[in-house]
Amino acid sequence: MVLRGNGALQTLLCQGCAEGLILEFRGTSRGVGDSSRSEWLTYRKLSPLLWGLGVFTEQSGQNFICAVISPTAHQDHLSSSEAKSLLVVHFWAPWAPQCVQMNDVMAELAKEHPHVSFVKLEAEAVPEVSEKYEISSVPTFLFFKNSQRVDRLDGAHAPELTKKVQRHVSSGSFPPSATEHIKEDLNVRLKKLTHAAPCMLFMKGTPQEPRCGFSKQMVEILHKHNIQFSSFDIFSDEEVRQGLKTYSNWPTYPQLYVSGELIGGLDIIKELEASEELDTICPKAPKLEERLKVLTNKASVMLFMKGNKQEAKCGFSKQILEILNNTGVDYETFDILEDEEVRQGLKTFSNWPTYPQLYVRGELVGGLDIVKELKDNGELLPILKGEN
């Protein structure tokens, strides 16, 4: 079956696609306004090889955007016109390695959820569609139910994608009374989120990686005034992203809250900065030196490393974890990759230029080489226990 014309994608999003098929989109590389640009969507039966691989091989000169659907008895569905309960659309780009990784994740999810349609759309090949759904970066996932977009996920977050698929699969469709109950639950959740810290910023991205210019400016202003704040990435939760607009009666992001009360967006914060009122409204962050002193004394044994106890993110950190685990001594870790200020500041604070760094009762013991020497000399355990 071939779908032609501008309504082809809308037909896809409204009706879903049959199981056991690869959904293709082909288009030239010409601009949207070029009258010679051709587009079509086509359903094709999967070959036995593709059944086993769960992927489609791209052909040169063509842009293929395919649905990776779990292998079930596809022949039974070829004549079926029944709409799918859930459709997950992945806007991706072949040049982005994180997109390729998420395609693998999507293929695994397709095996686990045979009644869900998974579709890949190359974002740059369909600019009009990307613009319609505000696709500003890849990978981005949109979730559709009964012709309606119900959720969104921006970024390569495999655990979050898995959770969202599972949640929507289990939720099904709700009667009106249940929908009202969900709205009540959402308001409770939004209240908790806005009160999660004395100063809460709801933004696109994170303070380390803002994903829009307004969010970036907001973070720069807060850091400039040494304001202590926590943040929530609205791209990580479409329900919060849409619900907070109604909850706060504020249609745009970023949004800044103090003690659970909305202060406003970027323009309001700029006005407060200009009038010198911002410093009186928002809580100040402690000075870096004070913060580092608190962190190094957070536990009797503190390890500043790349990663955490569960997952080291460099070989040196992994080795020192193995050494500490073998001592049987309790210790806490701090992931320096999550906080650039601590990462750079601790080097000066401790006069030690590299990581990992091990502290006992707030005093620097050293890095991996020192810890290895202490272990070989039999001195490490007494030091960790505070005996030496």
N, C-alpha and C positions, 0 to 999 in steps of 0.2 A: 504494500500500500504506500502511495506517495502523497505527501501533503505539500501543496505548492502555494506560493503567494505570501503576503505579509501576515495573514492570519494563521500561518502554520504553527508558529510557536505558541500562540494563544490557544490553539486547539490542543496542543500538547499539554499545556499547563492546566487546561480545564478538564481534559479527559484522561490524562495520564497516558501511560503506554503499556502495551501488553507484556506479560512476563515472558522470559525466555527469549527476548529479542534485544538486538543492539539498535539503539536509536542514533542515527547519524544526522549531522547537519553539514552541508557542504556550501562553501561560498568562495567567491574570488577575493582577492586582496584589495580590490578597488574600494573607493570611498562609498559611504552610504548613499550619497546623492547621484552616483553614476547610474544611469538608466540601464547600462549593460550588465549591471551586477545581478547575478543569478543566485537564488537561494532555494533550497528544497530540503525537506525532511523525508527520510525514507525508513521503513522498517525492513530489516533483513533477518533471515533465520541465522542462528548461530551454527557454525560448523562444529563437528565433534572436538576439533582442536581448541576452538575458542571456548567451548563448554568447559574444557579442562583448565584453561588459563584464566578465564573470566575477564579477559581484556581484548581490545581490538587493536590490530596493528595499523598504524597510520600509513597512507599511501602518499607518495611524493606528489606535490603540486595541488593537494587537496587539504582542506581543513576538516578534520573529522571530530565531531563531538559526539561521544557515544554514551549510552546508558549501559552500565554494567549491572546486569540483573542476574540473580542467582539461578542456576540451572534447574528448572522444574519442567514438567511436561508441557512444553511451550506450544505444541501443536493444538492442544485443547483451548488455548487462549487466542489463537489467531483470529477466530471469528467472534470473539467476545468483545462487546462494546462497553462493558461495565467499567465505570471509573474506578481508579485505584484509591485506596483510603489515604495513602500518604505518598507524596512525590517529593524527592530530595534532589535539588538541582545544584550542581557544583560548577560555579564560574571559575575557570582555571586558565592557565597559560602554559604552553609547553616549555617555555624558557625558565620557568620558576621551579626549582627542585622541590620546594615545599608542596607545590601542587601535585607533583608526581607522587610524593609520599602519601598525600591525602587520597589520591586515586587508589592506592593500594589499600588504605584503610577502608575506603568506600566499597572496594571489591569484597573485603572480608565481611563488612556489614550486610552486603547483599546476600551473602551465603547464609547469614544468620536470620535474615528477615526476608523470606521469599515473597511476601505479599506487599513489599515496599518497592516502588520504582526509584531507581537511582540514575540520574542523568548528568552527563558532563557537557557543558557549553563553554567553548573557547571564547572568553570575554571579548577579546579584541576582534574576533571574527563577526561578532554581533553587537556592534557599538550602540545601536539604537535600543537593544534590549538591556544592555548593561547600564545605559543611561536611565532607562525607565525604572529599573530596580535599584538605582543608586549604587552601582558596583564601582567602588573607587580603588579597590585593591583585590589581589588574588592571594590565596584562595578565599572565596566567599560561598557560603551555602545558604540557599533559600529552601524553606519547607512549605509545601502547599497541601491543603486539605479541602476537598469539595470546592475547587476553583479559587480558594482564598489563601493568601499567604499568611501563615500562622507563626512563622519563626524565622530566625536568621542567625547565622554564625559567621563572623569575620575572622580569618586567620587560620593557621594550621594547628588546631587544637583537637587532636584525635580523641582524647578522653571526653571532651565536651561534646564533640560530634556524636560519639557513641551514646552519651547520656541523653542527648536531645532526641535521637532516633528512638531509643528505648522508651522515653517518656511519651512521645507522640504515638508510638505503636500501642502502648498500654492504655493511653487515654481514650482512644476511639472518639466518638461524637457524644456530646453532652446535651441533655434536655435543658430547657431554659432555666429551671430551678437550680440545676447543677452549675450552670454558667454563672449565675448570680453568686453562688457559694464560692466559686473560683475567684471572682472579682473581690469578694470579701477577704479571701485568703491572700490575694495579691496586695491589697492595701495594708494588711498586717505585715507582710514581708517588706513592703516599701518603707513602712514606718521603722522597722528594725534596721533596714539598710541606711536610711538617712540619719539614724541615731547610732550607727556602728562606731563612730569616732566623733570627738568634739567638732572636728571640721572634716566634712566629707565632700569630695569632688567626684561628680559623675561626668565622665569624659569619654572621648573616643580614643581608645588605646590606654596606655599606662604612662605615668610620669617619665619613665625611662624611654618609652617609645610612643609619643603622641601620634595619633593617626589623622589629625586634621589641624589646620593652622590655628583655629580658635582655641582648641585644647592646649596646643603648644604654648600659645601666648598666656593662657591662664596659669599653666604650670610655672612659666618663667616669672610671672608676677608674684605668685605665692612663694617661690624660692627666693626671689629678690628681697622680699620682706621677712624672710626667715619664719614663715608660717608653717606650723606643723599640721599636716593633713593626711588623710587616707583617701584612697580613690577606688572607684568602681568602673570597670571597662564596660560600657553599655553595648559594645559589639559582642560581648560574650553572652548576652542574655536578651533576646528580642522582647520577651515579656516585660522585663524591667524597662527596656528602652522605650517601649510604647506606653506602658502603664504609668511611668513617672511623669510623662507629659500631662496626663489627666490629673494625677495625684497632686502635682504642684501647680497646675494651671500655667505651665511654662512650656512653650512648644519646641524649644531648641536646646542644643547642648553646646558647651558644657554648662552644668548647673552646680553651684556651690551652696552647701548647707552648713550652718553652725548651730550646734545643739538641736539638730533636727528641723530647724527652720530654714526655709529657702532664703538665701541672700540675693541670688540672681545669676545672670549669665556674665559673659565677658564684658559687655558694655557697662553693666552696673559695677563690676569690680574695678574697671578702669576709672569710673567716676569716683568711687570710694578712695581709690589710690590718689587721684588728683586732689581730693578734698582732705587727704590725710586722715580719713576715718577708718581705713582698712585695718591699720595696726591696732585700733581699739576694739574692733569687732572679732577678729580672728585670733585664735590662740597661737602664741609664739612657740617655735621649736626650741628645745634646749641647745645651748652652744655645743658645737661638735665635740670639743674636748670633754665636756661633761657627759655627753652621750656615750662617747667611747669608754669613759671610765665606768659608766653603768653597765655597758655591754660586756666589758672584760671581766666584770665581777658578777655577771648574771648567774653563773654557776661556779662551783669550786674548780671545775676543769672546763675551760672553754676553748673550742677549736674554731678558728676562723679559716674557712676553706672555700674551695670552688665546688658548690653542690651541697649535699647534706648527708646525714647518716645513711639514708636509704640509697642515695645515688651520687657518687663522687663524679665530678665533671673534669677532672684532670688526673693524670697518673700519680703525681705527688700526693694529692689529697687522698687518693685511693689507698696508697701505701700507708699513710699515717693513720687512716681509719683502721686498717688491718692490725696495726701495732696496738692501737688503743683498745680495740675490741678484744684482743688477746690478753690484756691486763685484767679485764673484768671490772674495771673502775667506771663508775657512772660519769658521763660527760655530756655537754651540750654543744651544738654546732651553730655557726652563723654563716649563711651563704653570701659571700661578698659579691657574687654576681647579681644579687637582687638589690644591692644598694651601693651605687657608685661613690657616694659621699663617704661612706664607711670604708670602702675599698681603698680609696686614695688617702683618706685621713689617717687610717690606722698605720700606714707606712711611716708617717711622720711621728705619730703618737708613740710608736714603739721603736722608732729608728731601725726598722727592719723592712727591707725593700720588697720582699717576696712573700708568697703564700704557698702552703698553709702556715699559720702561726698558732702556737699552742700557749695558753695562759693557765696558770694555776693560782687561784686566789688573787686574781687581778695582775699577777706578775708574769711577764713574758718568759717562757722557757726557751722557745726558739722554733726553728722550722724543722723540716723533715730530717736533715742531716744531723742536727743536734739531738733530736729524739732517737734516731738510730744509734748514735754514740752512747746515749744514756741507757738505752735498752741493752746494748752489748756489754756495758760496764756494770749492769745490774742496779743502776741508780734510778731508773725511770719509775718503777713502782713506788718506792718510798717518796719520791717527789710528788707524784700524782696523789698520794695519800696525805700529803702535807707533813710527812715525817722528816723531810730534809729541806 
